[in-house]
Structure formats: structure tokens, C-alpha cells
Amino acid sequence: MKMKSFTLILTLVFQLISINAFSQKAAGLNSLLNKDSEFIFPQTTDKISKVLRAETVFYEDANEEKYAKWLTPSGLELYSNLGKNNTVNEIFFDIPDNKFLIVEGLPFDLTMNKTTLQESKTKFSKHGVKVQKLGDDSEYSGGSKLTFKKGTHYTTLLFDNKNLLKFVSITKELIDPAAN
């Protein structure tokens, strides 16, 4: 009898641990998105910081261009170059250090590490999607890059070799891969 009770308790403990380890997390972007789940531009670093409940980290690149980034409680990282008066007119979404987190509530109702390439092709087909295979020198070797334009911004989605969403960028211009 004691052995069965111990086994039952141990099973329940492992189930609780696995539920927490693999649960989806919300990005917490609701008030930064419009009714169509699109990111609202321009934004201020202060508003983004307040909504995400994350400190804004300011930094400069080698060309002395100013940037800001936020690491959210969900593990999602957002970053952006800064315009006049620290305005945000473009935004990038990433999960640092190749952690496997499922984060929902991204622009366009996307979910990091869950949305697939095929779902995205179908969802954005009316926006003239372009899909490219990523090369061996890419961070997501064997994956795919999907791009489309909606309104005044371009959206780029990067998928790994399992066709799961890993990165989202919303920019005013397409970024030339040779620039990196």
C-alpha cells in the first residue's frame, strides 16, 4: 500500500513539473497591438517598458546608432533601433540563447515556437508572401524566411528546420542580409 501511494505522489509531482516546464507564456503585448493584432507604431520606450513590465536597456552599435531592448518575464526579447526622441518605429522579437519557450500573443496572433511556416503562408497569402530557404550560414540553417508587406511595414518571419517560428521583425524597409 505504501509503495502505491509513493508511486502516485511521485507521478503527480512529475506531472506538475512538466506542465510548468512546457506551458505557453503570454508576451503581454495587448495594449501595444491594435484590434487586428498588429503592432502600433510609433511607440515610446517608456510605454513599451511599462506594458512589458521590463526595464529598457539602451545601447549603441559600432556605428553609434541607438537601440533599446526589453527582456520580458515570458523570456521573449524585443529590440529596436531608436528614432527621434527615443521613438520606436520598427521592432524585432526573438528568444535569446536558443531557449525553447512557447510565447503567444505576438503581432498577427503569432506564437513563437508553435506557429508553422505553412500556417503563416496561408494566413498571409493575401499580402504577397515571399518564402526563401535559409542557407547553411544562417542562424536557422535549413529553415525558411517568409516576408510580406502590410501597410507601411514589412514583416519578416524566420523559421527553423522544423518549420517553427523563431524570429519576427516588423520594419519600414526590408533589411539586406549582406548588411549584417
Steps between C-alpha positions, in 0.01 A plus 500: 500500500780742590676430169185582298449827691862598447475420127180703469651801677817480292295484179298808599815697586656421160180598320489836677865565414448411133189720472696801624806422288309474172220749549442786261578847617330819389712780358290766676480728196123557496497879539780535241287324235195628313170311455654304209791390721743727316774687684415870534769742381645730616549399862716643775756302695325602823164359387656174380689464827185564704284257299761224504593563863860485387784746531614672181866436430652769278812430296689606187644291219845544340358780280373685809137436404271488802296193593275380778415149614265339747516149648146411605398275791387245238858473369424685176747769399393807306743748353489803274707775352396838638368798310476863605407539870552125554202403285457143381396464136627145444514200732665158519385197704737221596561238765863535612747217546295254294271425794194297411217715631153513353391865512158601371341840450746629241391733219265338245407241768828317445648262758876455529606134472147393403386689187609305191623614161194349328257676738678829430498451122126444513430781747696766312443380141292809411802719582724351231724285720845408381671192640872427482703209633765602750857398424746301706661823619170618653414484868208274402682281249256302286212721609298756308445873481153635425450868417197715418396864505193623679434871509826690534699221665669180389473192717768232493445164669787254546432129545738224607555174312188358673295790353431657843499878542818628667523871416272788396598843370276788399699765314449800271735353239617151422836434660773395260656176633841625381474787748553267797 
